[in-house]
Each structure stands twice: as structure tokens, then as C-alpha cells.
Amino acid sequence: MTRILPGVLAMATIVVASNILVQFLILDGLLTWGAFTYPLAFLVTDVMNRVYGVSAARKVVFAGLVVGIICSLIGAQIMLQGDGYEYPAVALRIAVGSATAFCVAQLLDIAVFHRLREGSWWKAPLASTLVGSTVDTVIFFSIAFAAMFNGFSAAAAEEIVWAQDLVPFLNAGPLVPLWVSLAVADWGVKLSIALLALVPFRLIVGRMKQPVT
């Protein structure tokens, strides 16, 4: 456990920071600052996978999942004021979508990485992160905001009704539900960071694999 403690701490830090930064909107509400920190979770998972293997990577992901659930539970107890009524800082649908997306996407990332780990150094982290990021985006935004899930809970549907308003796609295109634009913008950031993260991945793995003298 000691050897993966840096990975656990890094994952926990990213999850907590992302849960805080998601409250701050940018680009006319299309993105939050959390969109730029959350994808780093894939970097942590891939580094652990490369250096210590699948089992260690899964333990780090599990730690991140637990921290994320704790953050959601805390957020659900924080009540905000708006339009004459109170609502939780973290809606139930968003919490469920976040936990489900994180778990599925990270485990898929680990599986893809493991399958490609014997190839060129960059193929496994790039492919696994691209696949994991795409699945993460689809699962989270669908569960959290898509109308197809409204039937599960009327209260949960009311909490996120704003995300289903029709607005110009990415503030410039044809009318689509707001959550679609949010998902595409978020996905674009994830893909960009997947490419940029190859540099720190190479450097961190190289340093961690250096023999201790």
C-alpha cells in the first residue's frame, strides 16, 4: 500500500479539487474549471498501471471513487438558494452520474491500457485515456442531465431541468438541449488534455522507474 500512496493522494486531490472547481463557470457557462483538473485522474491511473500494474491502478481508482462519493454526500447536505426555493449543491442525479462514470471509465482505461502496454510507450496511455474520457462523458452527462432518465425520479428531474433547455449548440449552432453542448465542450477538453498528458506521463514514469541508489 505504501508504494501506491502517492497515487492515492494524487487521485484524492484531483477528485476533491474537481468537485470544488466544478462550481466555477467559464466560457459563458459551457465549461467549469473542474473540466481541466478532472481528466488528470486518467494520468494518475495510467502512471500507476505502467509502474505497478493493474491491481495497483484499481486500488487507486477505488480510493478516488470513495473520495468522490464522500464529496457528493457532503455536497448533498449543502443547501443553496435560488428562484425562491432551496436545492442541494449536488443533485442526486449528478452524484449518481459522476460515480458511475468515474468507476466505469477508469476501469475501462485500465483494461485498454493493459491490453496495449507492450506497444509503443505512448499508445497505451493515449488510447486508454481517449476511450475512458469518451465513455466518462457519455455516461455522466446522460445520467445526470438527459431527458431519458427523467422518469426515474420527478424530484431529480426538477433539479436539473435547466440542463434540458434548448439553446444554440456551443452558443452558436442549431438549438439542442444545453447538456449536449456542455458534454461536447467537456469532451473536447478531455481529448486535449489526453494529448498534453503524454509529456508528464513519460517524465513521471521515467523518474519512478529509475533504480534507487
Order of alpha helices (4+ residues) and beta strands (2+ residues): alpha-beta-beta-alpha-alpha-alpha-beta-beta-alpha-alpha-alpha-beta-beta-alpha-alpha
